[in-house]
Amino acid sequence: RANLCSVCAATDITIRYSTTSHTGGGMVIANPLVAGYGAQAGERYSIHDIVEDDIDSQKYTGDGGLFMVMNKWSDHVLNNVSIRHVTAFPDLRNWIMIVDNDLLYPPMFAFTFINNIVPIPRYPIWTTGADSCASSVIPATVMATCFKTYTFTNNVLPAPTKADPPSKWPVGNFFPATVNDVGFVNYNNGNGGDYHLQASSPYKGKASDGTDPGADIDAVNAAIQGVE
């Protein structure tokens, strides 16, 4: 059993109205063990209305994925992570998300992934190994195994692969055949594009809250105006 680091806690964290561009990877959200000590808490993350584009594992050196959601000890498991209204473009050679928790540990809980626009890369939901809750790498199975409670709906997930067709995902999501079928104003290959949805996009107003899925691009642009 690990020792408790009584001063190690990451709670009530909000990341919003921002962009991440020209990087080798995205975000890591984790309750790990460090030098035999475990975190007192890691919970209540709110990540919304962000744009992540031009993610390239080779050009910028990284894993090419968008998110890692990980728990690495038995007490104070990671919980209440909310990722919503994100427009993001992972390196298509890699993954949307790595999920990890040892099968001997309690499952994480209260995970939310809703109203996002994310193209499906080669490895949509990935794992760290055979003893992980995500070892099946089947998106619906991973969600049900790794999280006691979760919501994974109203996401626009273009370009589903033959290995991971819509039937392998949680129900209630959208799977356009290609990224161009999403209806961006200017996709621009996921690098500095205009990611508003066109008025003719079939996904206008299809978020669970009645707005457009993906980031609120106007709010993001207003928040970063003048930032270099």
C-alpha positions as CSV (number, residue, x, y, z in Angstrom):
1,R,0.0,0.0,0.0
2,A,1.3,3.4,-0.9
3,N,1.9,6.3,1.5
4,L,-0.3,9.3,1.3
5,C,1.2,12.7,0.2
6,S,-0.9,14.9,2.4
7,V,-0.1,18.1,0.4
8,C,-0.4,16.6,-3.0
9,A,-3.8,17.5,-4.4
10,A,-5.2,18.8,-7.7
11,T,-8.8,19.8,-7.4
12,D,-11.3,22.2,-8.9
13,I,-9.3,22.9,-12.0
14,T,-10.9,24.7,-15.0
15,I,-9.3,25.1,-18.4
16,R,-11.4,27.0,-20.9
17,Y,-11.5,29.4,-23.8
18,S,-8.0,28.7,-25.0
19,T,-6.1,27.1,-27.8
20,T,-3.2,24.6,-28.0
21,S,-1.4,24.5,-31.3
22,H,1.9,23.1,-32.8
23,T,2.6,20.5,-30.1
24,G,3.5,16.9,-29.9
25,G,0.5,16.0,-27.6
26,G,-2.3,17.2,-25.4
27,M,-3.2,17.0,-21.7
28,V,-2.4,14.5,-19.0
29,I,-4.9,14.2,-16.1
30,A,-3.7,11.7,-13.6
31,N,-3.5,10.6,-10.0
32,P,-0.2,8.8,-10.0
33,L,2.2,7.3,-7.6
34,V,5.4,9.3,-7.3
35,A,8.3,7.8,-5.3
36,G,5.9,5.5,-3.5
37,Y,3.5,8.3,-2.5
38,G,0.0,8.7,-3.7
39,A,-2.0,11.9,-4.1
40,Q,-4.5,13.0,-1.4
41,A,-6.9,14.1,-4.1
42,G,-7.3,14.6,-7.9
43,E,-10.8,15.6,-8.8
44,R,-13.2,18.1,-10.3
45,Y,-11.6,19.0,-13.6
46,S,-13.6,21.1,-16.0
47,I,-12.1,21.3,-19.5
48,H,-14.3,23.1,-22.0
49,D,-14.3,25.4,-25.0
50,I,-10.7,24.7,-26.1
51,V,-9.2,24.1,-29.6
52,E,-6.3,21.8,-30.0
53,D,-4.8,21.7,-33.5
54,D,-1.7,20.9,-35.4
55,I,-0.8,18.1,-33.0
56,D,2.0,16.1,-34.6
57,S,4.0,13.5,-32.7
58,Q,6.9,13.5,-35.1
59,K,7.2,17.2,-36.0
60,Y,7.1,18.4,-32.4
61,T,8.1,15.2,-30.5
62,G,5.3,13.7,-28.3
63,D,2.8,10.9,-28.2
64,G,0.4,12.7,-30.6
65,G,-2.7,12.0,-28.5
66,L,-5.2,14.5,-27.0
67,F,-5.8,13.3,-23.5
68,M,-4.4,10.8,-21.0
69,V,-6.9,10.0,-18.1
70,M,-5.1,7.8,-15.6
71,N,-5.3,6.5,-12.1
72,K,-2.3,4.7,-10.6
73,W,-3.2,3.8,-7.0
74,S,-5.9,2.4,-4.9
75,D,-7.0,5.3,-2.7
76,H,-8.5,8.7,-3.8
77,V,-9.0,7.6,-7.3
78,L,-9.3,10.2,-10.1
79,N,-12.9,11.4,-10.4
80,N,-15.2,14.1,-11.8
81,V,-13.3,14.8,-15.0
82,S,-15.4,16.7,-17.5
83,I,-14.2,17.3,-21.1
84,R,-16.9,19.1,-23.2
85,H,-17.2,21.4,-26.2
86,V,-13.7,20.7,-27.4
87,T,-12.6,20.9,-31.0
88,A,-9.4,18.9,-31.4
89,F,-7.4,17.2,-34.0
90,P,-5.1,14.4,-32.8
91,D,-2.2,13.1,-34.8
92,L,-4.0,10.5,-37.0
93,R,-1.2,8.0,-36.3
94,N,-2.0,8.0,-32.6
95,W,-5.1,8.3,-30.3
96,I,-7.9,10.5,-28.9
97,M,-7.3,9.3,-25.4
98,I,-5.2,6.9,-23.3
99,V,-7.2,5.6,-20.3
100,D,-5.4,3.7,-17.5
101,N,-6.3,2.2,-14.2
102,D,-5.1,-1.1,-12.7
103,L,-7.9,-3.7,-12.6
104,L,-7.1,-4.2,-8.9
105,Y,-7.9,-0.6,-8.1
106,P,-11.4,0.9,-7.7
107,P,-12.7,2.3,-11.0
108,M,-12.6,6.0,-11.6
109,F,-16.0,7.7,-11.6
110,A,-18.0,10.7,-12.9
111,F,-16.2,11.0,-16.2
112,T,-17.8,13.2,-18.9
113,F,-16.9,13.4,-22.5
114,I,-19.7,15.2,-24.4
115,N,-20.3,17.7,-27.2
116,N,-16.8,17.4,-28.6
117,I,-15.6,17.3,-32.3
118,V,-12.6,15.0,-32.6
119,P,-11.6,13.0,-35.7
120,I,-10.9,9.3,-35.1
121,P,-7.2,8.4,-35.4
122,R,-5.6,5.0,-35.9
123,Y,-6.0,4.1,-32.2
124,P,-9.1,5.8,-30.9
125,I,-9.0,4.8,-27.2
126,W,-5.7,3.3,-26.1
127,T,-4.2,1.5,-23.1
128,T,-0.9,1.2,-21.2
129,G,-0.9,-2.6,-21.0
130,A,-2.6,-5.9,-20.3
131,D,-3.3,-5.2,-16.6
132,S,-5.2,-2.0,-17.4
133,C,-8.9,-1.5,-17.4
134,A,-8.6,-0.3,-21.0
135,S,-6.8,-3.4,-22.3
136,S,-9.8,-4.2,-24.6
137,V,-9.2,-0.9,-26.5
138,I,-12.9,-1.1,-27.5
139,P,-14.2,2.4,-26.7
140,A,-17.6,1.3,-25.2
141,T,-16.0,-1.5,-23.2
142,V,-13.2,0.8,-21.9
143,M,-15.7,3.4,-20.7
144,A,-17.8,0.8,-18.9
145,T,-14.8,-1.0,-17.3
146,C,-12.6,2.0,-16.3
147,F,-15.4,4.3,-15.0
148,K,-18.1,3.4,-12.4
149,T,-20.1,6.3,-13.9
150,Y,-19.6,8.2,-17.1
151,T,-21.3,10.2,-19.9
152,F,-20.1,9.9,-23.4
153,T,-22.6,11.4,-25.8
154,N,-23.3,14.0,-28.5
155,N,-19.7,13.9,-29.8
156,V,-19.0,14.3,-33.5
157,L,-16.4,11.6,-34.3
158,P,-15.6,11.8,-38.0
159,A,-13.8,9.1,-40.0
160,P,-14.6,5.9,-38.0
161,T,-12.1,3.2,-38.9
162,K,-12.9,-0.4,-39.9
163,A,-11.3,-1.6,-36.7
164,D,-13.5,0.7,-34.5
165,P,-16.8,1.3,-36.3
166,P,-19.7,3.2,-34.6
167,S,-21.0,-0.1,-33.1
168,K,-18.0,-0.2,-30.8
169,W,-18.6,3.2,-29.3
170,P,-21.0,4.3,-26.6
171,V,-24.4,5.1,-28.1
172,G,-25.6,8.6,-28.8
173,N,-22.7,10.0,-30.8
174,F,-22.3,11.1,-34.5
175,F,-20.0,9.5,-37.0
176,P,-19.6,11.4,-40.3
177,A,-17.7,9.5,-42.9
178,T,-14.9,12.1,-43.3
179,V,-13.8,15.3,-41.5
180,N,-15.1,17.3,-44.5
181,D,-18.6,16.0,-43.7
182,V,-18.5,17.8,-40.4
183,G,-19.1,21.1,-42.2
184,F,-16.4,23.4,-40.8
185,V,-16.1,26.8,-42.4
186,N,-12.5,25.9,-43.2
187,Y,-11.0,22.7,-41.9
188,N,-7.5,23.5,-43.3
189,N,-6.3,20.0,-42.4
190,G,-6.6,20.8,-38.7
191,N,-4.0,23.5,-38.7
192,G,-5.1,27.1,-38.1
193,G,-8.5,26.6,-39.7
194,D,-11.8,28.3,-39.0
195,Y,-13.6,25.7,-37.0
196,H,-17.0,27.3,-36.9
197,L,-19.7,25.1,-38.3
198,Q,-21.3,26.2,-41.5
199,A,-25.1,26.9,-41.4
200,S,-25.5,23.9,-43.6
201,S,-23.6,21.5,-41.3
202,P,-25.8,18.5,-40.2
203,Y,-24.4,18.9,-36.7
204,K,-25.6,22.5,-36.1
205,G,-27.4,22.6,-32.7
206,K,-26.7,18.9,-32.1
207,A,-24.9,19.3,-28.7
208,S,-26.8,18.1,-25.7
209,D,-27.4,21.7,-24.6
210,G,-28.8,22.7,-28.0
211,T,-25.7,24.6,-29.1
212,D,-23.2,23.5,-31.7
213,P,-20.8,20.7,-30.7
214,G,-17.2,21.6,-30.4
215,A,-15.7,24.7,-28.9
216,D,-17.5,28.0,-28.9
217,I,-15.1,29.5,-31.4
218,D,-16.3,33.1,-30.9
219,A,-15.7,32.9,-27.2
220,V,-12.3,31.3,-27.7
221,N,-11.3,34.0,-30.2
222,A,-12.5,36.7,-27.9
223,A,-10.6,35.3,-24.9
224,I,-7.3,35.0,-26.8
225,Q,-7.5,38.3,-28.8
226,G,-4.1,40.0,-28.6
227,V,-2.3,37.0,-27.2
228,E,0.9,35.9,-28.9
